[in-house]
Amino acid sequence: QVQAVESGGGLVQAGDSLRLSCAASGRIFDKSVVGWFRQAPGKEREFVAAISWSGEKANYGDSTKGRFTISRDNAKNTVYLQMNGLKPEDTAVYYCAAESRAGTWESWGQGTQVTVSS
């Protein structure tokens, strides 16, 4: 099954940084917007960031704007999420997905856990 694979999560302290990676198997990222989402226990999935195919356009959720940076390396079929100034409220499972032509998010990975201690 073609899907994305997230990695890079871990346990860090408040104020630390982490870089998440989202690697695609197959060509699921070709010409696609790729997004990062997160879901904390008991909460709905939240949009974190998205990046265009060219990498020239990026959007961020209100809670991550200014602290997180999304980037991509199309030669490696990989999208990154650099997270700086982490806060305990950033604790969640982080997922990536590719946007389909219909505007839906597909090819979800299994997620990577990020835990930020205070």
N, C-alpha and C positions, 0 to 999 in steps of 0.2 A: 504494500500500500504506500502510495506516495504521500509523504507528509513532512512537516517540519520537525526538527529536533532542537529543543532548547537546552542550554547548558550555562554554567557560570554562577548559579545561585549558591547561597551559603548563609552562614550565621556571621553577622558583623555587628559592630557597635554603632550607635547613633553618631552621625557625622562621617562615617566611613564611606568608601566608594566600592562599587562592584561593576563589572562589565558582563552583561549577558550576551550570549550568542544564539542565533537562530539559524541553523543550517538546513538547507532544503535538499531533499532527495529528489532526483528527477528535475523537471523543469518547472516546478510549480511557482517559482518566483519570476519566471520570465515575463517581462513586460507588465508586472503586477505591482500594485501598491502592497506593501507589507506592514502589518501593524503589530504592536505589542499590547497586550491586555493583562490585567491581573485580577485575581479573585481572592479575597480574604475570607476566612471562615465566617459563615453566617451572613455574608454580604453578596451583592450582585457583582457580576463581572464588570470591571471598569476599564474604560479606554485609557491607555497610557500614551501611546505615540504611534504615528504612522509616517511612512516615507514613500515617496514616489519612486518609480522605476529608475529615473535618472539620478535620484538622490538630491535633486535641486529643491524639492518641496518637502517640508516636514510639518506635521501638526502634533500638538501635545495636549494632553488633558490638563485641566486647570490645576490639579494637585501636583503635577510633575513639571510643569513649565518652569524653565529657569534652572532646574536641577538635573534633569535627564536630557541626554542627547541621543538621538537615533541616527544611525548611519548604515551604509550597506557597501558590500564589495561584491558586485555582480559576477566577477570572475571566479569568486569562491562560492557563489550562491549562498551568501551569508549576510544576515542583518544583525546589527549590534545595538545594544542599549547600554550606554554609559550612564551610570547612576551615581551622582555625587550628593553629598550632604544628606545621606539616608536618615530617615526618621522611623521611629517604631511603627507609625501608621503606614509605612511602605511595606510592612510585612504582608506577604501574600504569595500565592503561586502565580508565576508569570508565564504567560503563553504568547506564542506568536502565530500569525495566520496570514494567508494571502487573500487579497480581495479579488473576487471573481468579476467577470464582466457584468454580471447581474447586480453587483454591488453587495453581495453577501461575503462573509468571511469563511474561508475554507482551509482545509489541510492543517487543521490544528495539531499542535504537538502535544506531548504529555505534560509539559510544563516543568518549570524549575522553581524550587522553593527558595524564597528570600526571607530571611528572618533578621530583624533589626532589634537589638536589645537596647534598652535605655541606660 
